[in-house]
Amino acid sequence: MKRNKLVILFLVGLLLVTTCASLQLNAAAPRTLKLAEVHPQGYPTELGDEKFAELVAAKSKGRLKIQVYFGGQLGSENDVVEQAKLGVIEFVRVSTSPVISVYKPIGVFSMPFLFRSQEHQWKVLKGEVGQTFLKGMESVGLVGLTYFDGGARNFYATKELKSVNDLKGLKIRVQPSPIMVSMIKLLNATATPIAYGEVYSALQTGVVDGAENNVPSWVSANHYEVAKYFIKDGHLRLPELLMVSKKFYDGLSKRDQKILRDAAREATEFQIKAWNESESKYLEQAKAKGCVIHEANVAEFQAAVAPMYDMPEYKEYKVWVDKIKAVK
Ligand code: BDP
């Protein structure tokens, strides 16, 4: 009898010990953090996200585990920006366009022909203007970690584009941003704001006649299959943004916050390299499929959209435009 009691006591004890241990294990188990990305796996921004996740995991010894939800699985860029503000999604990699509605200053990057080159752009992004914006977004619940490269944007359509005049009367898809609408109007075309994930079918069904984007997007989203005429005018160099929800970030230790910042900085250098290596590869793919690519008379495009800099609604960007242009 006594022996039985001892056995029962021992078993209860064992149960208690194992339950406590497993509870403790659960508490220490890394929570998987979400990173939203509209592009497919292998696209140069997605490669940057993966690198960032890998570096964060290594630096935190597996405590911070980030999963990249590529291909727009978590929703449109405008939706995921809202969700990051609420803390529902921890990380987002988006274009600067969907951020304008919550943080207006960043709209200056949507002014056409603002940057002289990739080099000029990176000097600006790593310098005072770029860093001021990353910090400034904290006021709206987003912490800007870094920028990624998004190359230059150009026009493409279902009919041949040889000059600026060929855009006349066309319906062009734009990112949901009023600045883009102003630009398209000056080119005598009609702007149709549509989320990125719906552009392929809009082109295919004739809802729009064309769109504007960088070469990797035109190809990787298969837009080139349905809109094979491309004109290289380089009207915009929109930076890509990697942000973390302020709600989530504020709950981290100083050490973990530093891990995120260091990882973002390192991932940026990797991403720029990935971008530079991939652009020509995508262009070759388009050529091999029989796409028709024209070099634009850039001055013609520039002259057509120049009045944007005098529009009253964008006057507030003048101070930033001047600072950007002054960067040598
Ligand atoms: C691509 C950007 C992506 C945007 C997309 C768009 O990388 O973030 O969603 O353009 O046009 O170049 O919406």
Boltz pocket constraint, residues with backbone or C-beta under 6 A from the ligand:
constraints:
  - pocket:
      binder: B
      contacts: [[A, 38], [A, 45], [A, 77], [A, 93], [A, 94], [A, 95], [A, 150], [A, 175], [A, 194], [A, 195], [A, 196], [A, 212], [A, 213], [A, 214], [A, 217], [A, 240]]
      max_distance: 6.0
